[in-house]
Amino acid sequence: MCFQRYFLIPLITIMVLGVQGVASEICSEDVPTLVIKSKDVVRKVPKQRHYTQGLIFRNGSLFESAGMYGESKLIQINPKNGTEVVLKDLNEDFFAEGLAEINSQLYQLTWREKKVLIYQTENFADPETKSFSGEGWGLTSFEEKLVLSDGSAVLKFLNPGDLSVVRDVSVRLGRASLTAINEVEEINGQIFANIYGKSIVVVINPKNGCVNTKLDLAELIDAHKKEIVNSEGAICGSDPCHPYDFVANGIAFDAVTKEIYLTGKNWPMIFVIKNPISKN
């Protein structure tokens, strides 16, 4: 998503509250906030600047969905040294968004084009294209369903076969709906999500939509701000670049090492941390 969407967030909030009404289950407002600092970083992976919209870890590699019209791509990244291979340049009329794997297939969202590109295992040249309803922002999988965010407070659970909506859930912190849900990643049965324009990651119970933990990335980002907020080589939605062209966006998880990969739009690095809420 590009920064122009930020101005729609208050309207989205009103619409969601009006349609959804009062949720049947009250979520706790007293949730822990875990501050992520530079000392928590296991290592940094260098990367080229892209308008990062989705990030996953699969078979020892990172896969990135890079957005913006005329710049959208599917990229494979070596998590050890950051070397990249562009697997697919998307049609210039497509604005790539979230990315997920399910049933050994990669699903790459588009923003307003209402299309999903579906890549078969190790075949990235000719993806299948299917249609879905609404906008696409973030994408992950949970219990054999795709989980889609669209910038509102609602997560939609889709059938991966026909992309029909099976159910949805409103993301809430206490009684308040939490809008601007962006990139999403399933980790140990919870949905980790970037909030567009914010330096936090929220951890969501996918059964009821309740936020149960917040990760605060502000100190980590501030420590590397000079590297991150740099328009040289950046893919921006305006000229000059807007601060929203450098927001945190991108979460991936290696289930073997229990490491979380964090990045953002146009960031020249990926931060690797241990899962701070892991029970292991």
HELIX and SHEET records of a PDB file:
HELIX    1   1 PHE A    3  LEU A    8  5                                   6    
HELIX    2   2 ILE A    9  GLN A   20  1                                  12    
HELIX    3   3 SER A   38  ASP A   40  5                                   3    
HELIX    4   4 ALA A  218  ALA A  223  1                                   6    
HELIX    5   5 LYS A  225  ILE A  228  1                                   4    
HELIX    6   6 PRO A  243  PHE A  246  5                                   4    
SHEET    1   A 5 THR A  33  VAL A  35  0                                        
SHEET    2   A 5 VAL A 211  ASP A 216  1                                        
SHEET    3   A 5 ILE A 200  ILE A 204 -1                                        
SHEET    4   A 5 GLN A 190  ILE A 195 -1                                        
SHEET    5   A 5 ILE A 181  ILE A 187 -1                                        
SHEET    1   B 4 VAL A  41  PRO A  46  0                                        
SHEET    2   B 4 MET A 269  LYS A 274 -1                                        
SHEET    3   B 4 GLU A 259  GLY A 264 -1                                        
SHEET    4   B 4 ALA A 248  ASP A 254 -1                                        
SHEET    1   C 4 THR A  52  ARG A  58  0                                        
SHEET    2   C 4 SER A  61  ALA A  66 -1                                        
SHEET    3   C 4 LYS A  73  ILE A  77 -1                                        
SHEET    4   C 4 GLU A  84  ASP A  89 -1                                        
SHEET    1   D 4 ALA A  96  ILE A 102  0                                        
SHEET    2   D 4 GLN A 105  THR A 110 -1                                        
SHEET    3   D 4 LYS A 115  GLN A 120 -1                                        
SHEET    4   D 4 ASN A 123  SER A 131 -1                                        
SHEET    1   E 4 GLY A 138  PHE A 142  0                                        
SHEET    2   E 4 LYS A 145  SER A 149 -1                                        
SHEET    3   E 4 VAL A 154  LEU A 158 -1                                        
SHEET    4   E 4 VAL A 165  SER A 170 -1                                        
SHEET    1   F 2 ARG A 172  LEU A 173  0                                        
SHEET    2   F 2 ALA A 176  SER A 177 -1                                        
END                                                                             
